[in-house]
């Protein structure tokens, strides 16, 4: 039996769109440009981030909707999503990052002309970078504790432990545990679990994933343990939180 070719597996609208792009000589911006810009955002480097955005905008933009205004809005919303993930990697609390993202998207939708959207694109970038810079200024801990916190935030969906983090940072677990508890007033295990619970709130609020799936996503041993931790940190179950039993402002 003949195996279908890659092109035969593609939906018709993708094929026709791809052909139009080729006819128009359109090429998406180099991935390196995007990667460098997101890394600059992650580290709070406004000058480098703005420079890369200008380079990207010198290229022809993709058409993401029939009308130019809607197309530009869609492009900015996509960028907003990428920026949000970049600042979470940079150490911003996920709930804070997603709140900024929601605010930016609402602002994008209010704007009624393409020229204003073009200006807002740079304003939005500055807002995301400013949040990373603010976070860096607010971390009063030692270098080793800051490294541990950033590692936890970047690997929040993985199985995390004191031993694993100490191995990554190349320090003795007892030393890391003592420094972390002394400076943050929290054990590293409690800090990890609190971060996982905080990030899981976004999935409860904005996705249809089941509670058991969310527990699995954050590498909790089972749903019961996740529910117990959620209640310990928030005073309610994940189900009650999802149903709207908390002020999320």
BELRALIN-V741964 format. One record per residue. N is the residue number from 1. PSI is psi in radians with two decimals (NA if undefined). NEAR is the number of other ideal C-beta (glycine too) atoms within 8 Angstrom. Layout:
# BELRALIN-V741964
{{N;PSI;NEAR} {N;PSI;NEAR}}
This chain:
# BELRALIN-V741964
{{1;2.31;2} {2;2.25;3} {3;2.25;4} {4;2.49;5} {5;2.90;6} {6;-0.72;5} {7;-0.55;6} {8;-0.43;6} {9;-0.26;6} {10;2.45;9} {11;2.61;5} {12;-0.69;6} {13;-0.54;6} {14;-0.78;8} {15;-0.81;10} {16;-0.69;8} {17;-0.74;8} {18;-0.72;9} {19;-0.70;8} {20;-0.72;8} {21;-0.73;9} {22;-0.71;8} {23;-0.65;6} {24;0.05;6} {25;0.59;5} {26;2.34;8} {27;2.33;6} {28;2.69;5} {29;2.54;9} {30;2.43;6} {31;-0.57;6} {32;-0.67;6} {33;-0.87;11} {34;-0.79;12} {35;-0.77;8} {36;-0.67;10} {37;-0.77;13} {38;-0.62;12} {39;-0.67;9} {40;-0.72;13} {41;-0.80;17} {42;-0.67;11} {43;0.11;8} {44;0.46;10} {45;1.57;9} {46;-0.75;12} {47;-0.79;6} {48;-0.69;10} {49;-0.78;13} {50;-0.68;11} {51;-0.77;8} {52;-0.63;13} {53;-0.71;12} {54;-0.73;8} {55;-0.74;10} {56;-0.71;11} {57;-0.23;9} {58;-0.34;5} {59;2.82;8} {60;2.36;3} {61;2.64;8} {62;2.63;7} {63;1.99;5} {64;0.11;8} {65;2.92;8} {66;-0.68;4} {67;2.43;6} {68;-0.72;6} {69;-0.81;10} {70;-0.64;10} {71;-0.78;14} {72;-0.69;12} {73;-0.77;13} {74;-0.69;10} {75;-0.73;11} {76;-0.62;13} {77;-0.69;10} {78;-0.75;9} {79;-0.71;10} {80;-0.70;13} {81;-0.77;9} {82;-0.73;10} {83;-0.67;14} {84;-0.80;13} {85;-0.61;9} {86;-0.74;13} {87;-0.48;16} {88;-0.74;11} {89;-0.52;9} {90;-0.01;12} {91;0.06;12} {92;2.42;11} {93;2.26;6} {94;-0.75;11} {95;-0.70;10} {96;-0.75;9} {97;-0.77;13} {98;-0.54;11} {99;-0.73;8} {100;-0.75;13} {101;-0.84;12} {102;-0.72;8} {103;-0.77;8} {104;-0.73;11} {105;-0.72;10} {106;-0.67;8} {107;-0.72;10} {108;-0.78;14} {109;-0.43;7} {110;-0.44;6} {111;2.36;10} {112;0.05;5} {113;2.67;7} {114;-0.68;8} {115;-0.72;6} {116;-0.66;9} {117;-0.65;14} {118;-0.68;9} {119;-0.70;8} {120;-0.50;12} {121;-0.72;12} {122;-0.64;9} {123;-0.71;8} {124;-0.75;15} {125;-0.77;14} {126;-0.68;10} {127;-0.74;10} {128;-0.74;14} {129;-0.71;14} {130;-0.61;9} {131;-0.69;13} {132;-0.75;16} {133;-0.68;10} {134;-0.72;8} {135;-0.74;11} {136;-0.65;9} {137;-0.40;6} {138;-0.06;6} {139;1.78;9} {140;0.32;3} {141;2.98;8} {142;2.88;7} {143;-0.75;5} {144;-0.66;10} {145;-0.70;12} {146;-0.73;10} {147;-0.73;9} {148;-0.76;13} {149;-0.79;12} {150;-0.64;9} {151;-0.75;11} {152;-0.79;14} {153;-0.64;11} {154;-0.36;7} {155;0.59;8} {156;-0.40;12} {157;0.07;6} {158;2.94;6} {159;2.13;5} {160;2.53;10} {161;2.84;7} {162;-0.79;10} {163;-0.78;7} {164;-0.79;9} {165;-0.70;14} {166;-0.70;13} {167;-0.76;7} {168;-0.73;7} {169;-0.10;11} {170;0.85;5} {171;2.87;8} {172;2.39;6} {173;-0.69;9} {174;-0.68;6} {175;-0.82;9} {176;-0.77;16} {177;-0.78;11} {178;-0.82;8} {179;-0.75;11} {180;-0.81;14} {181;-0.70;11} {182;-0.67;6} {183;-0.56;9} {184;-0.17;9} {185;0.43;4} {186;2.50;9} {187;2.75;8} {188;-0.56;14} {189;-0.76;8} {190;-0.71;8} {191;-0.78;13} {192;-0.86;10} {193;-0.68;10} {194;-0.73;10} {195;-0.71;11} {196;-0.71;12} {197;-0.76;12} {198;-0.78;11} {199;-0.58;12} {200;-0.41;14} {201;-0.62;11} {202;-0.73;10} {203;-0.64;11} {204;-0.65;12} {205;-0.68;9} {206;0.05;6} {207;2.96;6} {208;0.23;2} {209;2.45;8} {210;2.82;5} {211;-0.62;13} {212;-0.64;7} {213;-0.69;8} {214;-0.72;14} {215;-0.73;13} {216;-0.70;8} {217;-0.69;10} {218;0.22;12} {219;0.56;8} {220;2.60;11} {221;-0.54;3} {222;3.01;7} {223;-0.62;9} {224;-0.72;6} {225;-0.72;10} {226;-0.79;15} {227;-0.72;12} {228;-0.80;8} {229;-0.72;12} {230;-0.75;14} {231;-0.67;10} {232;-0.70;6} {233;-0.47;9} {234;-0.29;9} {235;0.11;3} {236;2.93;9} {237;2.82;8} {238;-0.64;12} {239;-0.74;7} {240;-0.68;9} {241;-0.80;14} {242;-0.61;9} {243;-0.12;6} {244;0.40;4} {245;0.44;6} {246;2.57;8} {247;1.91;3} {248;0.21;5} {249;NA;2}}
